[in-house]
Amino acid sequence: MSKSLDSIVVTLGTGVADERAKGPVQSYQDLQERVQLRASLYEGLQYMESELQRLQRIVRSLPALPPEREVLWANAVLALPNLAFLEIDTTGLSEDAEIVRVTLLDRTGTLIEDILIKPKHPLTPHLSEINGLRNEDLEHAPSIHEAWPRIEQYLQGRYIVSFAQDFDREKLNETALREQLPRMNFIGEDLRPHLGHFLNDNYIKLADACTHIGHPLPERPYQTGIDRAKGQLHTLQAMANAVTSCSTVTQALGSENSEDHPFETGDHPF
């Protein structure tokens, strides 16, 4: 049976109305005719059920719509005049990891500050691959004690958005404790859970999200904190415009993502 659902609904409606109008069976011949009619009605119903099931599968497979609350959140954050995007590069994940770069970008994409910090120990080739910094870039950079007041100055009075902000706060607090520096406080919010909810992937990485919306980050080792800060801005702008993908083909983002941390696997955390 290759009829449209509309025509089947009309045919079934007409058949049911005719059958109801006939009332009780009047003869054997009438019985035979009505058995055939009922069979036809049931056949039509079965076809409709199979078509509805097929359509249900198609509807369920449609890509998820972006949550409206995340779109509204992104617009509200982008409207903040004191908005800044933060990127912090470190020498690892452990408590003794050193901060080697602090980057701040405003809501227009203009660089507020990019502070390079000389670590106590040279960067390994693996670290340079991750953060895009070379030892020669940091040779004449200030120490963390010299850079700390500048970092504090540029964070104060701004609403800070960063990807995996718990990591940023943790490294600033660990550094303050270890180096006996004033604790760094700032107000802000983590972009990662909002972006994950928006793209329906709780484990989304910043690089993957940037590629998905059509603003891919440079390949490592040419990817820097400035690039990632701009990536944060681009993803927030995409959220504000309800853009989930630059492609007409939408894939499940979370299917192959890993929770492994980059300093353990060689992949970048963001």
N, C-alpha and C positions, 0 to 999 in steps of 0.2 A: 504494500500500500504506500503510495508516494504522494498523497494529497497533503495540502497545507493544513495546519492546525485550525485555521479559521474555517475552512470548508468542512472539516470533520466536525467541528462544534455545531455548525449550521445543520449538517446532515443528522447528527445525533439528536439535536433539539427537535428537528422535524419528525424523526423516527419515534422518539419518546412521546411526542404530542399525538401522533397517529395511533400509537399503541394504546395510549391512555384513553383515547376517544372511542376505541372499539369496544371497550368494556369486556364482559365475560366471553369466553370462547363459545361459538355458536355451532361449530361442526368439526368433524375430523379434518376436513380440508383447511378450515380456518386455523385449526391447531397447528397443522404442518406449516402453513404460511407464517404463523406467528413465531414458531420455533426458529425458523430461518431468520426472521426479522430480529429476534432477540440475540441470535448468534452474531448477526451483523453489528448490532449495538455493542455487544461485549467486545467484538473485534476492534471496533472504533475506540472504545475506552482503553483497551490494552495498548493500542498504538499511541494514544494520547499520553498514557502513563510513561511509556518508554521514551517519548519525545521530551516530556517534562523532566525525566531523570537525566536525559542527555543535556538539556539546557541548564539544569541545576549544577551538573559537573562543570560546565563551561563557566557559569557565573562564579562558582567557588574557586575556579582557577584564575580568575581575573586578578591582576596585580592590586595590592592593597592601596587604598586611597590614603593620602597623607592626613594625619590627624589635624583637625582644624585648630586645636588648642596650641599645637606646636607652631603652626603658621602665625597665629596671633602673638605667641611668645616671641618669635623671631622678629616680627615687626616692632613690637614694643621695645626690645633690646636695641635694635638698630636705630631707634629714635632717640636713645639716650645720648646727650651731647658729650658726656664724659666717658663714653665706651672706649675700651682698649682691649686688644687681643694680645695675650701673653704666650710666649714660647720660652721654655727653659731647657738648655742642653746641659747634660751632666756626663760624668765619666762612668756611670753605671747605675745600678739599682740599690746597692747596699747603702747602709747608713753612713759609711765613710766616703761615698761618691761625692765628687767635687762639681760645683757649678762652673761651667766654662763659658756660658753665653746666656744673656737675658735680652729678649727682644720684645718690644712693644710697638703695636701698630694701632692707629686710630680707625674710626669707622669709615673713613674715606679711603683707607689703604695707604695713608701716609705714615712713614716711619716716625715714631715718637722718639725711640731710643734703641740702640743696638749695642749692648755692652759686652765686650769680650773680656774674659777673666783668665789670668794665667794660673793653671793648676800647679800643685806641688810636684806632681809626677807627670812625665810626658805622656801624650796620647799614644795609644797603640794604633796600628793600622786599622784594626777592626773598629775602634771608636771613631777614627777619622772617616771611615766608610759610612758610619751611622749618622754622625752630626755634620758632616761636610766641612769640618775644621781640620787644619793641619797645625803641627807644632809651631811652624814659622808664623802662622797667623796670630798665635798667642804669645810670641816671644817677648814683645814689648807691651803686652796688655797689663793692666793693673792687677794687683792681688785682690782677693775677695774682701779683705779689710778696706782697701781703697775704693773698691767698687760698691760696697754695701750702701753707703749714704746715697749714691746716685740711684741705685735700685729702689731704695725706700722713697726717695723724692718723686720718682716717676710713677710709682704705684699709688701713692697717696692721692685721694680725691678722684680716683677713677673707678669706674665699674669694670672689673676685669673678667673677661671671658677667656677661657682656655680649654683645650682638649685634654681630658684626664686631669682636672684641676687638683684632685687629691694628691696626685704625684707632685705637682708643682709646689703645693703648700708643704708637703712632707719634706721635700728637698730643701726648701727655704728654712723650715724649722730645724731640721737636722744640722744644717750649716750654721745657723745661729747658735745652737747649743754647743756644737763642736768647737767653733771658733770664738765663743764667748762674745757674740754680737747681739745687738738688740733684736728681739723677736719681730719678724715681719708680719704685719697685719694688713689685709686689704679686703674689700667687699667685692663679690662677684659670683659667678656661677659656672658650672661645668657644662661645656657644650656637648660632651659625648653622650650622656643619656638622652638629651633632647634630640640630637641627631639620630641616635639609634632608634628612638621611638618613631621619628619622622620617616626613616627609611626601613622600618620594620626589621631591624637587625641590631640586637643589643650588644653585639661584639664587633661592630663596625670599626674599622680603622680610618683615620683621617685621609690617608693616601687613597684608599678604596673609594671613600665618599667623594673626594675631589675628582677622581676619574669618572665616577658615575654621573656627576653633574656637568661634566665637560670642561673641568679645570684641573687637569692632571698635574701633580707635582713633578718637578724634575727628578730624573733618576739619580740614585745615590752613586757616587759620593758628591754630586753636584747639588743636592738638596740641602737647604740651610734652614735655620730657624725663621728667617724672613719669609721664605717660601711657605713654610707651614703656617705662619701667622696669616699670610694672605689666603692660604687654603681655608683657614677658619672663617675668614670674612666671606669668601666665596660660598662656602656651604651655608652660612647663616643667611646670605642674600638669597640663595636658592630656596631655603626653607621659607623665607618671607614671601616669596613668589609662588610657593607650593609646587616647585619644580623638583620632582623626585629622580628624574633621569633625563639625559640629553638624547637618549636612544629610544627608538620606537619599540625596541625589544627589551622587556623588563625581566631580569633574572632574580632569583632568590639570593640576596646578598650574603646571607649567613650560612650558606651551604658548605663553604670550604674555608671559612675563616677559622683561625686558631686562637686559643687563649694564651698560647705560649708567649713569654715576654721576649722582646727583641734582643736584649743583651745576652739571653741564653741561647737563642736560636739563630741569631744573625739577622733577624728581621727587625724593622724599626717599629717602635711601639705606636707611633702615630701615623 
